C-alpha cells in the first residue's frame, strides 16, 4: 500500500486497524518469501495468506525462496504443504531454480560440478540458462579454477568466453591475456587454440597483453611463437599499443624480440609517433636508443616532433631534438612543429622549439605563419611569446592577410590590441585592398571595429570595387557596426565602382533598419546610380516591400526616372510584384508613364506574363491601347507570350484587336508565330482579321507556315485564311514551309489547294527550294504536283551560276574599296530568296544588368517590320560562306541543320527568329567574393593535417 493510501485510510478512522485486501496480502507474502523475512511470512500466514499464490510469471513463494537460497523459509513452506513439483510458465520446478542459482550446500553448484567432471554440454546448458560462473565454493574455488586444475581445456575455454549472462565477449586466450592468467593461457595453448588467434576487431592476445602491460603474458606468448609484428585493425602492431600506453617493459621486451621499429599504421604512425604523442618519455628514449627514425612521417607529413608538440610534451621534444630531429620539419601543408604548438596553444612546446632556434616566421602552404595561426586560434600567450622572439607582425599570406586581419575577422580583441601595440598597421591592405576594418565589419566584430577606429584605422578605406566598410555593414545588415561607423563619421555619400551607395546596397539587401539609420544620418534619398536608379528603384527591383515603404514614408519620389526613363512602377510590373504595384498606385504614381522606348507598365506586365498585375493596372485605368515607339501595344505582347488570360482582359477592356505596329505586325501575327491558338480564337472573337499584311507582305498564315506551327495553320485555314496570298517577294505559304522543311504543313497546304506552281520573284518554285535544301520527301511530294518545270537539273545549275557571278562581283568591288557596290542589294535579295524568313516583333527583348532591368530602348530589327536595313553592308567572307553552302547543298533552313551560325544568318536575314530570354539578374557586388576570406586562407581550418591528427586516446577503443 502506498503512503497515499495509508494516509487516506487513517483519515477515515484512525482507531481501526488497517484492513489488508486479498491481493495485497498475497503480494506481501511473496515479497517476504523472496526477501527471506521468516517472521513476516509467518505473520501473513496467520492472517490468512494463501501459501500457493503466484506472481505474473507463475512463480510461487517456494520458487522465489529457492532462487534466493532461503533454506529456513523453504523448509517452512514444504512443511505447510507447498507442492515442490509446481511448474512455472517457463517449465521450471523449485529444484531447477535452486540448481541454476547455485544454492547447494557448501557452494558446490551444478555448474561447479559439471566443470569439474568436464561435462561440456551440461556446462553449456547451465550457462545458457543463467547459471552464475563467478560463484565460489566455501573454499573460494570457481568453476573455472576447478576446470583449470583438472586440465579440461574446452571447458576452460567455454567458461572464459562467457560472462554471467552467457554472452560471448573476447576469446578465451584474449581474456587470459587481459587477466595475465599465465596458467590458463598455457592450458589453452596446449590445445587447439592458435597463439595469434584474432578477436572480432583483429587483435591478437599479444596486442591485449601489450595494452595492459602484462609482462609475464607477453613473454609467454612470444615464447610460444606469437607474431610480434602482427598487424591488427588499421595496421596496429603490439609495439604501437605498448608505446601508446607507455608500457616501457613491454616495449623493451618487444624490441629485444626484434619487433619492427618502423611499422606503420594505416595513417603512417610509427611506435615513436605513438609514444611521443602520449608523452611517454621512457618509451621515446627506448625507441630512439633502438635507432627508431625520428624523421618518420605520417601520410600527412607529421613527424614524432610534430605530434609531441601537439601534446605539449616538452621532455619528448627535448629528446627528439637532441637525437637530431629537424626543428623546422614540415608536413604536406608545410606546417612546422611551431605551427602545431601555436594552433594548440601549447606554450611549453613552443618555448622549447624556439630555444632550439626554429623559424618563427615559417610559412605554411596557405601562407600562414605561426603568428597567423595563434591569432586565428586566440592563443594570446603564444602571440606574446612569438612577438618576443621576433615574429614578423606584418607578414602576409599570398592574398595579403596579416595576423591583424585574421584576429580582427575572428574577433579576438586582446590579440588585436596586442598586435596594434606592437606596431601592426590597421590599414594594411590585402590583395583585394581590404583592411582589418573591412574584415572586422564583415564578421560583425563590434569591439574589434571600435578598437581599430580608436587606433586610427581609415574609416572610409576602399577595397577593390571601391567598397568601404560602410558598404559591407549595409549589405550584411549589421546594425551595431553601422551605428559605430556612422558615429565615427563614415561617409554615406561614397559609392562603389558600380555606383551603389550604402543606401542603394541596403535597399537591395532588404535591410530596413540600415535604411532608416542612413536616412537618420541625412543620406540622400534620391541619390542615383550611373544608370539613374534611386534607392527606391533598387528596392522595387528586388521586391523589397518593407524597404520601399520605408523610403516612401521618408519622402522618396515615386516618379523619378532612370536614364532610360524607367520609373519604379515599371520595375514593379517587370518583376510581378503585385504588392508594390498596389503601394505605388496608392501613392498616385503615373500609371501610363512611358520608358524611353514607349513601354508603359502595362506593356511590361503583359510581356512578363503577370495576369494579376495586368488586372490591377487595367482596374486603375491603364491605357490598353498605349503604343510604344515602334507602335506595339500591350495586346501584341500578350499574344507574343501566348497568354490567353491576359489577352482576354485586354480585349474586354477595349484593346484594338487589329492594331498594327509601324511595320504592320498585328497581335494575330504574333499568336501565329507562337502557335497560340487560344489567343487567336480570342482575337477572332473580337473581330481580328485573318489576313492582315505586314509591310513586308506577311500574313499570319505565312508566319505560322515558316515557324512550323501546324495547329495554327489548320486553325487559320479552318477560319478561311487565304492560302495563296504572297509576300513582297511573291512567295506563298508553300515556299516558306518548304524552305524550313515542315513536311506536315506542306501536306496540309496542298490539301488546302495552295498552288505549288507559283514562282517567286527569283523564279523559284516551292519544289526548287525543297530540292536545294535537300528535303527530299518534300521535294518528291511537290515535284509530282509541279507542272511548270521540265528540267530540274538545268534550272538548278543556272541558279548556282547566278549566285557565283554575284559573289565574284561583290568580291572584286570589296578588293577595291573594302565595301560592296550597288550589286550588294542583289546579293542580299538573291540569298534572301533562299533564306527567306518572316519577321518577328523583337523590340521586347529584356536585358537586365546588375543595376537595372533593360532600358527597353534597344529595338532589334525585323522583316515583318518594313525595314530599310536590307541595304546594310554584308561581309564578303559571309557571302562566300553562304555561296559555298548553297553549292554543296547544305541545309540552311532547318534550325537543327544550319551550317551557318545564328549570328551569320542574322546578318543577312530579315529578322531575328526567336525571343531572347532576359539575362540573369546580378547584384552590384557580383564580382566580390564575400566568403573568400574564410575559403582562400583557410580561416575555418588551419590545416587538415592539424585538425585530423589521430586521436591516440581512441586507438585501442576496440580492445
Order of alpha helices (4+ residues) and beta strands (2+ residues): alpha-alpha-alpha-alpha-alpha-alpha-alpha-alpha-alpha-alpha-alpha-alpha-alpha-alpha-alpha-alpha-alpha-alpha-alpha-alpha-alpha-alpha-alpha-alpha-alpha-alpha-alpha-alpha-alpha-alpha-alpha-alpha-alpha-alpha-alpha-alpha-alpha-alpha-alpha-alpha-alpha-alpha-alpha-alpha-alpha-alpha-alpha-alpha-alpha-alpha-alpha-alpha-alpha-alpha
